[in-house]
Amino acid sequence: MACAPARAAGPAAPLFGKGLNSVSVFSNTYATTGANSTVFGSVLSGGVATTGAHSAVSGDIVSVGATTTGGGGSSVGGSIINGGVATTGDGSIIGGGVTSVGAATIGANSRVGGNLVSAGVATTGDTSRVAGSVKSGGAASIGANAVVGGLVEAVGAISVSASGKAGGTGSLSAAPLTVGVRTDVLTESQQISEAQKTLKSMGAGTALATTMTTDMTLYAGVFSAANLSTTAGTTLTLDGQNKGNQSWVFNIEDYLVTGASTRIVLINAGAGDSVVWNSGGYSSLGASSSFLGTILARDYISVGANTSVTGAGVSCGGVFSATSYVSTGDSAQIGGGGCLGIDNFTPPAGPGWPTLPSVPEPSSYLTLLTGLAFLGLLLRGKKRQPASA
């Protein structure tokens, strides 16, 4: 069965500004990843952020609420920065520092590559290691055989186990942290909504059936559907025709749902290609699926167990919920090894590539979050190009 012709899509400007290039998971409420899951990029959550046992986040975890990493060797390549309580499970590895407005607890046999800064009580478990200093707005406790490379400073009492080691101790007259950690993600949420409007303004393009029951191949273009779902085992092939800088934009009025073992693959592609799914409702990806592209959803995003979400070209892709939560099942994967954040294309100079206004720099502890600047994904030219099934 042949599809109606699709508008050709030229190179796509980056979906996000530099401030969010490294973020692969954005949640307006809470974000949680299952056991043995992997996120290539950073996690930004408007509520709590939780990772499962043996999970990995290659970037930072930044949350307005509490942050908890699972035990059994979970890892965070960057830093943990949160507005609530921070807890790392036993055997966790944090490449950067831990900064928490609430209490901070480092599990036994865990490693922190930077400083541990807490406005509340700070505790390091037995045989843990903190490469930098420990600063606490309450009491500070260093466990048995634990090592702190720098000073341990606290407003309250300091307890260093007889077998523990620290670079020294000192008192603080005030909590080391009262401002500077994120208190909301309102600006980012609003900008995701604006980006969704910009994508929708590109027009209906080619209409798709609401249910994909057979394998299909689509050339680059804009596609639309009232809602879109796939049956289990379906394969959608996106063909770049070796043209380079091709983009596929799927504007879906309501929900996006894929059946188990759905596959979305990109062939004859270039590094500048992009795939964006714009869902006006929720998005739910079935278990053991292979999904390609970046998902923007107004409501929640659920990624099934053993499902991967990767970007086109060298982009990590990602999942972004404007108003709700993001949840991934066990052994799920967002992004891929060696990917370069969510964006991978720099638009050429000249007319035809306008940008949305940049966000003023907020008072944020983390410089990577100094504002989002969404660029509209634009179509270049009006040449029509057929989509084949």
MARTIKE-597520 format. One record per residue (C-alpha): residue in one letter; x, y negated, z. Coordinates in steps of 0.1 Angstrom, whole numbers, plus 5000, padded with zeros to 4 digits. Example, Ala and Ser with C-alpha at 12.3 -4.5 7.8 and 13.67 -1.06 7.14 Angstrom:
<atoms>
 rest   xx   yy   zz
    A 5123 5045 5078
    S 5137 5011 5071
</atoms>
This chain:
<atoms>
 rest   xx   yy   zz
    M 5000 5000 5000
    A 5014 4966 4990
    C 5014 4935 5012
    A 5005 4900 5000
    P 5035 4879 4991
    A 5054 4863 5020
    R 5069 4828 5021
    A 5106 4831 5018
    A 5125 4822 5050
    G 5158 4803 5048
    P 5184 4801 5075
    A 5169 4796 5110
    A 5182 4770 5133
    P 5191 4783 5168
    L 5160 4790 5189
    F 5177 4776 5220
    G 5202 4749 5228
    K 5236 4757 5242
    G 5223 4756 5278
    L 5204 4789 5273
    N 5226 4806 5247
    S 5238 4832 5272
    V 5204 4840 5287
    S 5187 4872 5275
    V 5159 4876 5301
    F 5137 4847 5311
    S 5108 4850 5335
    N 5085 4823 5348
    T 5076 4844 5378
    Y 5097 4875 5386
    A 5122 4897 5367
    T 5130 4933 5374
    T 5151 4959 5356
    G 5149 4996 5362
    A 5176 5020 5372
    N 5205 5025 5348
    S 5193 4995 5328
    T 5216 4971 5310
    V 5212 4934 5302
    F 5238 4919 5278
    G 5235 4882 5288
    S 5221 4864 5318
    V 5189 4867 5337
    L 5169 4835 5347
    S 5138 4841 5369
    G 5113 4816 5383
    G 5107 4840 5413
    V 5126 4870 5426
    A 5151 4889 5405
    T 5157 4926 5411
    T 5180 4951 5393
    G 5177 4989 5398
    A 5204 5014 5409
    H 5234 5018 5386
    S 5222 4988 5365
    A 5243 4962 5348
    V 5239 4925 5339
    S 5269 4912 5319
    G 5262 4875 5326
    D 5247 4857 5356
    I 5216 4863 5377
    V 5199 4830 5386
    S 5166 4831 5405
    V 5144 4806 5423
    G 5136 4832 5448
    A 5155 4862 5463
    T 5179 4883 5443
    T 5185 4920 5449
    T 5209 4943 5431
    G 5205 4980 5433
    G 5231 5003 5448
    G 5251 5030 5434
    G 5276 5008 5415
    S 5253 4982 5400
    S 5273 4953 5384
    V 5268 4916 5376
    G 5296 4903 5353
    G 5290 4867 5363
    S 5276 4851 5395
    I 5244 4854 5416
    I 5228 4821 5423
    N 5194 4821 5441
    G 5170 4801 5462
    G 5161 4829 5486
    V 5179 4858 5502
    A 5207 4875 5482
    T 5213 4912 5488
    T 5237 4935 5469
    G 5233 4972 5471
    D 5261 4995 5483
    G 5289 4998 5458
    S 5279 4968 5438
    I 5304 4948 5417
    I 5299 4910 5413
    G 5324 4895 5389
    G 5318 4859 5401
    G 5305 4844 5433
    V 5273 4847 5453
    T 5255 4815 5462
    S 5223 4817 5482
    V 5199 4792 5499
    G 5189 4820 5523
    A 5209 4847 5540
    A 5234 4867 5519
    T 5243 4904 5525
    I 5270 4922 5506
    G 5266 4959 5507
    A 5292 4985 5518
    N 5320 4992 5493
    S 5309 4962 5472
    R 5331 4937 5455
    V 5326 4899 5449
    G 5351 4883 5426
    G 5345 4847 5438
    N 5332 4829 5469
    L 5302 4839 5491
    V 5283 4808 5500
    S 5251 4811 5521
    A 5229 4785 5538
    G 5219 4813 5562
    V 5236 4842 5578
    A 5264 4858 5557
    T 5272 4895 5561
    T 5298 4917 5543
    G 5294 4954 5547
    D 5320 4980 5556
    T 5349 4983 5531
    S 5336 4954 5510
    R 5358 4929 5493
    V 5353 4891 5488
    A 5381 4877 5467
    G 5373 4841 5477
    S 5360 4824 5508
    V 5329 4830 5529
    K 5309 4800 5540
    S 5278 4803 5561
    G 5252 4780 5574
    G 5244 4805 5602
    A 5265 4833 5616
    A 5291 4852 5596
    S 5299 4888 5600
    I 5327 4908 5584
    G 5323 4945 5584
    A 5348 4973 5592
    N 5377 4976 5568
    A 5362 4946 5548
    V 5386 4920 5533
    V 5380 4883 5526
    G 5407 4867 5506
    G 5400 4832 5518
    L 5387 4815 5549
    V 5356 4826 5568
    E 5338 4794 5579
    A 5304 4792 5596
    V 5281 4769 5615
    G 5273 4798 5639
    A 5294 4825 5654
    I 5320 4843 5633
    S 5326 4880 5638
    V 5355 4898 5620
    S 5357 4936 5627
    A 5389 4948 5643
    S 5397 4966 5611
    G 5386 4938 5588
    K 5408 4911 5574
    A 5403 4874 5565
    G 5425 4846 5553
    G 5415 4826 5585
    T 5384 4813 5602
    G 5370 4779 5608
    S 5338 4762 5620
    L 5314 4741 5598
    S 5294 4712 5612
    A 5266 4717 5586
    A 5253 4743 5562
    P 5275 4745 5531
    L 5246 4745 5508
    T 5214 4725 5510
    V 5209 4715 5473
    G 5221 4726 5440
    V 5203 4759 5435
    R 5174 4761 5412
    T 5140 4753 5427
    D 5118 4759 5397
    V 5119 4768 5360
    L 5091 4745 5349
    T 5111 4727 5323
    E 5122 4760 5307
    S 5087 4774 5307
    Q 5073 4743 5291
    Q 5099 4744 5264
    I 5092 4781 5256
    S 5056 4770 5251
    E 5067 4742 5228
    A 5089 4766 5209
    Q 5059 4789 5204
    K 5038 4760 5191
    T 5066 4751 5166
    L 5068 4787 5154
    K 5030 4788 5149
    S 5031 4755 5130
    M 5051 4773 5103
    G 5017 4786 5090
    A 5001 4820 5086
    G 5024 4833 5059
    T 5015 4869 5051
    A 4987 4885 5071
    L 4994 4919 5086
    A 4969 4945 5097
    T 4964 4946 5135
    T 4976 4982 5137
    M 5007 4996 5119
    T 5001 5033 5114
    T 5027 5041 5086
    D 5063 5031 5080
    M 5066 4997 5063
    T 5094 4975 5047
    L 5092 4937 5048
    Y 5114 4911 5031
    A 5121 4878 5050
    G 5092 4855 5057
    V 5065 4844 5080
    F 5039 4870 5091
    S 5008 4867 5112
    A 4982 4889 5129
    A 4954 4885 5155
    N 4972 4911 5175
    L 4998 4937 5165
    S 5004 4972 5176
    T 5022 5002 5162
    T 5014 5039 5166
    A 5041 5062 5181
    G 5070 5070 5159
    T 5064 5042 5133
    T 5094 5026 5116
    L 5094 4990 5104
    T 5123 4981 5081
    L 5134 4945 5076
    D 5153 4942 5043
    G 5176 4912 5040
    Q 5184 4920 5004
    N 5220 4910 5010
    K 5211 4873 5007
    G 5223 4863 5042
    N 5207 4838 5066
    Q 5173 4854 5063
    S 5147 4852 5090
    W 5115 4870 5099
    V 5090 4852 5121
    F 5060 4871 5134
    N 5032 4848 5148
    I 5008 4870 5168
    E 4977 4853 5183
    D 4973 4877 5212
    Y 4992 4908 5223
    L 5022 4927 5208
    V 5022 4964 5217
    T 5045 4991 5202
    G 5039 5028 5206
    A 5065 5052 5220
    S 5096 5058 5197
    T 5088 5029 5175
    R 5118 5018 5154
    I 5125 4983 5139
    V 5156 4983 5118
    L 5174 4957 5097
    I 5191 4966 5065
    N 5211 4947 5039
    A 5216 4921 5065
    G 5240 4892 5073
    A 5254 4878 5105
    G 5231 4847 5101
    D 5198 4867 5100
    S 5172 4862 5127
    V 5140 4880 5139
    V 5115 4863 5162
    W 5083 4877 5176
    N 5059 4850 5189
    S 5032 4865 5210
    G 5003 4844 5223
    G 4995 4870 5249
    Y 5015 4898 5265
    S 5041 4920 5249
    S 5045 4957 5258
    L 5071 4979 5242
    G 5067 5017 5244
    A 5092 5041 5258
    S 5122 5053 5238
    S 5117 5026 5212
    S 5143 5006 5193
    F 5132 4970 5190
    L 5149 4943 5170
    G 5146 4906 5176
    T 5138 4879 5202
    I 5104 4880 5219
    L 5086 4849 5231
    A 5054 4857 5250
    R 5029 4835 5267
    D 5021 4863 5292
    Y 5041 4891 5307
    I 5067 4913 5288
    S 5071 4950 5296
    V 5099 4970 5281
    G 5095 5008 5284
    A 5121 5033 5297
    N 5149 5041 5274
    T 5139 5013 5251
    S 5164 4988 5236
    V 5158 4953 5225
    T 5186 4939 5203
    G 5191 4908 5182
    A 5199 4905 5146
    G 5235 4900 5135
    V 5257 4891 5164
    S 5228 4877 5185
    C 5219 4894 5217
    G 5182 4887 5212
    G 5161 4886 5244
    V 5128 4886 5261
    F 5112 4853 5273
    S 5079 4850 5292
    A 5066 4814 5294
    T 5041 4820 5323
    S 5045 4855 5337
    Y 5070 4883 5346
    V 5095 4904 5327
    S 5099 4941 5336
    T 5121 4968 5321
    G 5119 5005 5327
    D 5148 5029 5336
    S 5177 5030 5311
    A 5163 5001 5291
    Q 5187 4978 5273
    I 5185 4942 5263
    G 5211 4930 5238
    G 5242 4950 5228
    G 5279 4951 5235
    G 5299 4922 5220
    C 5268 4901 5211
    L 5272 4864 5213
    G 5242 4852 5232
    I 5207 4847 5217
    D 5217 4824 5189
    N 5241 4831 5161
    F 5235 4804 5134
    T 5246 4768 5133
    P 5223 4748 5109
    P 5240 4728 5082
    A 5242 4690 5084
    G 5217 4669 5065
    P 5179 4664 5064
    G 5154 4692 5070
    W 5168 4704 5103
    P 5152 4682 5130
    T 5154 4692 5166
    L 5132 4689 5196
    P 5144 4664 5222
    S 5171 4676 5245
    V 5163 4680 5282
    P 5180 4656 5306
    E 5207 4673 5327
    P 5191 4686 5359
    S 5207 4688 5393
    S 5217 4724 5389
    Y 5244 4744 5405
    L 5251 4764 5374
    T 5263 4744 5344
    L 5250 4769 5319
    L 5215 4758 5329
    T 5220 4721 5323
    G 5190 4719 5300
    L 5174 4736 5271
    A 5171 4721 5237
    F 5148 4741 5215
    L 5153 4738 5178
    G 5123 4746 5156
    L 5127 4775 5133
    L 5121 4760 5098
    L 5115 4775 5064
    R 5136 4762 5037
    G 5120 4760 5002
    K 5087 4772 4990
    K 5098 4801 4968
    R 5075 4831 4973
    Q 5090 4865 4978
    P 5071 4898 4979
    A 5069 4921 5009
    S 5067 4957 5001
    A 5053 4986 5020
</atoms>
